[in-house]
C-alpha cells in the first residue's frame, strides 16, 4: 500500500504560512534570516531555505538580500493552506481504498462507500477549483528520467502542476521542484485537458 510522506521543508512552509494567516507574521513585516528560522522550527538551514523557496515561488514571501524575508500576502498564504488541505483529503480517501483492497476482504459495501467518498470529494474540489487531478505513468524510454521537477520546468512546458509522485509504492505529496522523476513513477498533476495532453507529449517524445 502506498504511504504519504510529507517532505519536512513542506511542513515548515505550512507552519510559516499558518503564522502569516494568523497574523503572527504580519504582511510587510520581516522574518528572521534563514539560519534563525532553522533554529525557531528546529530544522537545518537547508530545510528552512527550501521552505522559504516554496513560499517565495508562490509570492507569499520575498527574500531580500541582507534584509531578511518580507511577508507579502496573507491571502496567498491562506490559499496555499486551503489547496494543501484539499489535496490531503483526497489522498486520505485514496489510502482508505488501498487498505480495503490490500486486506482482500469481502466488505464490498465499505469499499463502495470509500469509492463514493472519493468521487464526492473530487467533485467538490472540481466545483471550487476548475483543475481536476490527472495521473501519468512514466516509461523507461522517457528522456526526462533522472531530472528534477524544477530542472524540467514542467509547468512552463506543459501548464501542469505536479501535486504528488508515486515512487516504489510510496506516495510523495507536494514533492516540490527538487523531486527527481524516475522510471516507473506515476505523476499526479492538475491542469487543463490541454495540459494533460502536453504532459503526455512532453514525456513520450
Phi, psi and omega in degrees: 000137180287143181241144177276127175238111181275120178304143183300318182294332177292320178298320179294322176299319177298316182296319178294317179299320178298320179294326176292315180298322181276005179065019170288324169249107187276151177300131181095345179278167180250130174277165179291169176299160183303323181296323178288321177299323180297324177289318181301318184260002175069038179230174178287161178298325179294319178296318177297320180298316180296321179297316179295324179299320178299311182292327178292319179299331181265008180059033174272322175227168178219112176293132178241118185303124177078003184223019178084205185234118183273135175279124186259318191211121174285324181295317180291328175295319179295319178297318178303314180292320180296317179295321178297321180293320178299315180296318179297320179299316180295317181294327178296317178294322177301319179293323178299320179294317178300322178299318181294319179294318184295321180290342178053042178266171183263016181282068183296331180295319179293320178296319179297320179297320180293320178297320178295319179297319178297317180296314181297319180296317180297319179296321180294317177298320182294324179293323182269345182219118184293353181269127181253135181297137172240165173225150182213127181264134183274141177260167181294341186274352183295131181284348184270001181298142179086359180258153178276160179302319180295317181294328182282346182050051186300315182296317181294326184273337186232339186083005181261146177247119181288125179252343179196155174229128174265113184229119180050048178068012176244126182263115179260113182273141180049062188293337179078175187287349185267352180291139182261134179275130182230165181299136179087352178293151171246124180266134171248126185214163176243150181164181178283172176298326177297321178294323178300314179292326178295322177296316178302312181294322183297317184268343181267339182275000000 
